[in-house]
Amino acid sequence: MLNVVSFDEAIRITKNEFSFFDPGTEILSITECTGRVTAKDIVSRENIPPFDRSTVDGYAVLSSDTFGASEGIPSMLSVKGEILMGEEAKGFIRSGECIKISTGGMLPAGADSVVMVEYTEKMIDETCLIFKAVSPFQNVTKAGDDVKTGQKIISKGTLLTSKHVGILCALGINEVECVRKIKVGIISSGDEIVPVQKDIPFGKIRDINSHFLSALMKEKGCDALEYGIVKDNIDELYDTLQKAADECDVIMISGGSSAGNKDMTCDVIEKNGKVYYHGIAVKPGKPTIFGKLNNKAVFGLPGHPAAAYLIAKTVVTELIRFFSGETGKDFTLTAEITESISSNHGREELVPVIFENGKAQPLFFKSGLVSLLSTADGYIIVPRNKEGLLKNETVTVHLF
């Protein structure tokens, strides 16, 4: 008999039972940190840019010297040299003076603006004619305009991507303290399962789940350890689970989670551990198991690949994010559905969809089928207190 809990309750229980867990941290170089979660806030130790600099090619000036300048009555300024990109600006310009400057060049002391070269003309006698007025700090990026010393640039719990690497490099931060990778063990159980590379005898199926779930965990920044195929033998399954519990933080067993004669996942976990729930009020994935063995989280997932994937995507990855402290949110969008969906009252339903032309097209499939799931862009959730959704109803699409 299944002990069924709601979808939200299942996630609450998984987090509550592992509130003690601390994965630890490690120091990584910026070449290794992409896809990892920051263990603490990252604070700037300097200004970006470190000095006032020009955003155009032109002449550094005192803006007040250009007020009223026009093509008919240009301002006339004395040119006092040139500042190239990468050079330190030395000296000081006074009223009536200007300095030629390149894009990115350091603004000299005394100047507060840059006139674009298109609005100037340099004369033979080192005089520059200014044909357009500029306001204070026009065409200038001030020191600290991008980042100021002491400013938090990346928060604790951030999943680092390529966009973060740029700012780390700009600040000269070569190493980042990150949360240690969560190790996830994956066991595929069942007498009917054969390795992917083998021909399928009648009555057998290939091992989809080991690789399906491993790929998902790697996408989530985990170390995925595959323990292969275990036959429907309680001692063999127990030994494999114990080995995984010694080496991993989280274990997923696909298959054997229902209530049939060969469904032994509950018994194996309870032999030296505890089961907290057996069943979630969700479709697909109702027979999902969650327990603890050697203070490690153990999930018993349905054997049907699509059901196993969707439960891993929604429930298991929530625990992974909880462990790592990741604060980011899933990518979602809203759209109208292209057709009505009927649903069983009393449990939530996860329905894969294709997002096309601004609308979400439901993909109706059985939990044992994987071809439709491979084409889906995401999924929608039919609430447990509704008997379905109507065509053109607005829904939230959770993107894969």
N, C-alpha and C positions, 0 to 999 in steps of 0.2 A: 504494500500500500504506500503510495507516495504521500509525503508531507509537504503540500504545496504552499509556497509563499508568493506574495505579489512580486512583480518585477522590481519595484523600488525597495521593497523589504529585502530582497535578495542582495542588492547592492549595499544596502545599509549593514546587513549582517556581515558580509565579506570584509568591509572596512572596519567594523567594530571589533571583530575577532582578531584583527591584525594591527590594531592601533599601536602596539608595542614595537613594530618592526622598524628597524633602521638599517638601510642597505649600506651605509657608509659612503665615503667619498674618495675621489682620486684626482690628482692633478694631471691635466692633459694639455698638450700643446694646441695651438690654434689649428694645426693640420689634422688633429684627431678629434676635435670637440664637436664637429657637425653631427647633429642627431642626438646629442646628449643634453641632459638637463642640468642647469646651473644649481650649485649647492648653496650659493649665497649671492647677495646683491653685488653687482660689479659697479664700482664708482670711479669716475674719471679722476686722474691725478694731474690733469693739465687742461688748458684751454684748447679748443679747436675752433677756428685756427688760432695759433699761438700769438699772432700779431694781426694788426689791421692790414688788409691786402686788397689789391685792385681786382675787380671782376672783369675788366676790359683792358684793351690796349689803348693808351691815350696819354694824358698829362695829369699828374698829381698837382692839385691847386688848393688854395683857400677859396672856398665856395663864394665868399663875399666879394672876391675879386672878379667874379663872373656875372654878378647880378646886373641885369640890363643889357647883357651882351646879345648881339644879333648879327645877321649877315651884313646889315647896313652899318652898324656901329659895333665892331668887334672889340673885345677886351684885348689889350696888348700886354703880354707877360714875358719876362726874361727867362730863358731856358737855362737851368743850372745843372745840367748833366742828365744822366739816364740810370734807371734802376732795372736790372734784368731779373727774371724769375730765378729764385734761389740765392740772390744776393742780399746781404744785409744793407738796409737803407741807412746811410750815414749822413750827418749834417742836418741842417734845419732850413726850411724855406720860409721866407717872410712874404708879406704882402707885396704883390707885384712880381713874384717869382713863380716858376713851375718847374717840374722835373718830368721828363719822359719816363713812362713806366709800362711794363708788360703785364699781361693778364697773370694774376697770381703774385705779382711783385709786392714787396713790402712797402706800405705807405710811409713816406718820410715824415719825420717830426714836423709839426707845423701845418701839414696838409690835412684836409678833412674830406676831400672829394676827388673824383677823377673825371675829366672830360674825355669822352670818346674821341679817338683820333679822327673820326669822320667829321667832327665839328671843329677841327683845328687846321691851321696851316702854319708851318714853320718857315720863317724868313731866313735869308742868308745871314743876317746879322745876329743870329741866335735869339730872335724874337719870335714868339708864338702868338698867332691870332686865334682868339677863342670866339666862335660864332654862336654859341648856345650856352645859356646859364645852367648851372647845376646847383642843387640844394645840398645842405650838409650831409655827408656820408652817402651821397648818390654814387653808385657804381663802386661801392666799397663794402667788403665783409669785415665787420669789426671782430677783434679778438674775443673769443668765447661766444660768438653768434651761433655757432653750431652746438658746441658742448662747453660747459663751464667747469672749472675745477671744483670737485666735490659733488658734481651732479651724478645721480644714479642713472646709468645708461641701460643696464640690463637687470631685470629683477630676478630674485631667487625663484626657481621653479620654471624658468624659461627654457623651452626646447630650442636649442641653438640651430640656426639654419645659415645658409650662405649670406643672408642679409646682415647677420650679426658679426660675421667674420670681418667685414669691412670696417666697422667702427672699432673693433678690437685692434686691428692693425693700425688704424689712424691714431689710436691712443698709445701705441707701443706695448700693448698687453699681449704677451706671447704665450702665457699659460692661464688656464681657467680651472677652478675647482668645480668638478662635476660630480653628480650622484653616480655611484657605481652602477654598472649595468645590472639589471635584474636578470637572473638566470631562470629560464623556463624549461622544464622538462616535458617532453611530449611522448606519450605512450599510445600506440594504436592496438586495440585488442579485438580478438575475434577469430574463430577458426576459418571464417570465410575470406579473410584478408590475405592477399598475396602481394609481394613487392611490385613496384611500378613497372620495372623492366621485364617482368615475366609475362608469358602468355596466360590468358585467363581460362582455367578449366571451368566446365559448367558448374554453376552454383557458387563460384568465387567472384570476388571483386578486387580491384587494385586498391592499394593503400593510398588513398587520396589525402586523408586527414593529417597524417604525419607531416607531409610537405605543405599542405594548405595552411595548417596552423603554425608551422615553423616560419613560413614566409610572412604571415601576419605579425608574429612576435618580432621578427627582424625589422619589419616596417616600423614597429613601435619602439625600436632602439634596444631591444632585449637580446641577450645571448640565448639562442634556441638550441637545446640539446635533444636530439632524437634518440629514443631508446628502442626503436624498431617495433616489430610486430610481436605481440604476446598472444599465445593461443588461449582458449577458454579453459584455463587451468588456474585454480585459485592460488596455489602455491607459487607458480611461476609469476603470476601477476603481482602477488605480494612481494616477492623477492625483487622484482623490477621496480616496484613502487618504492621500496625501502632504499634501493640504490639511488633512485632519482631524488628522494627526500634528503639523502646525505649530500647531494651535489647541487641542488637547485633551491630556489626560493619559492617557486610556484610550479605545480605539476598539473598537466592536463591529461586525462585518460579519455580517449574517444572510444565509444562503444561500451556496452555493458552497464548502462545507467538506467535502463528501464526496470520493470519488475518481473521479468520472465525468469525461467529456470537457469538460463545461462548468464543472466545479468548480475554479476558478482562484485561490481565496483564498490557498492556500499559495504558489503561484508569485508572486503579487503581493507578499506579505510578504517572501519570500526575495530579491526583486529587489534590494533595498537593505537588507534586515534579516535576521532569523534566526527560524526556527521551532523551538520547544523541545519541543513535542509535537503530534502530530496524531492525536487519538483518546483518549477516556477510557473506561475500563471501567465504563460506566454506561448505564442505559436509563431514559428516552430521552436522547439527546445524545451518543452514541458518537463521531460525527465532529468533535467540537469541536477547534479549533485554538488554540494560544497561541503568540505570538511577540512580537518587539520590532522596532520601526522608529523610528529617530531617538530612541532611548531612551524611546519611548512603548509602553505595553502594547497589544497588538492581539489581539483574540479573534475567531476565526471560528466563528460559531454555526450550528447547523442551521437550515435554512430553515423547517422545520415550527414553527409558532408556540408550541405547548405545550413542545416540546423546547427551543427557544430561550429561552423564559421560565424554565424550570426550571434550565437551566445558568447563565443570568444571575443567577438568584436564589441559587444555591448557590456558584458558583465566582467569577463576576465581583464580586459584592457582598462576598465575602471579601477580595478585593484592595482594594476601595474602603475597607472598614473598616480594613484594614492601613495604607493610605495616610493615612487621617485619624487613626489611633491610637485609634479608638473601642474602648472596653473593654467595652461592654455585650454581653449575650448574647441570642441569639434566644429568643423566647417559645416554650416547649414545654410539653406536658402528656403524661401517660401515660394510655392507655386500652386496652381490649380491642378487637380487630378483630371485625367482625360476620361475616366469612366468610374462608375460606382463600384464600391468594394463592400461585399457582405462579410460579416465577421461573427465569430462565436462570442456571445455575451459572457462576460465573466473572466476573460483573460485578454491581455494585450496581444496584438498581432504585428509582427515585423514583416512589411511587404516591400520587397525590392522594387525599384522604379528606374526608368530611363528618363533623363531630363532632356527634353527636346522642344525647341521653339517656345521656350518659356513655360512649358507645362510638364507635369510629372505623369508618365505613363506607367501604371502598375504592371508588374510582371507576375502573373499567377503561376505558381509552381508548387510541386511537391517537395518536401524537405530532403528527399534523397537525390534530387536532381541538381546538377551543378552548372549546366550549360547556360541557363538563363542568368544565374548569379554572375557569371563571368562577363555578361554584357551590361550589368546594372551600373548606374552611376551612384546609387545610394539606396536608402530605404526610408520608408515612412512608418510611423507607429499609429496603429489604430487603438485608441484607448479602450481599456477593459470594460468601461461602463457604456460603450456604444455598440450598436449592432452593425456598424459599418460606416462608410463615408459615401457621400453623394457626389456624383459627377459635378465637376467645376468647383467643388469645395476646396478652400485654401488649406494647404497642409505644409508642415515643416519637413523638408528633405534633409536627412543626415547623409552627407556625402562620404563615400568610401575613401 
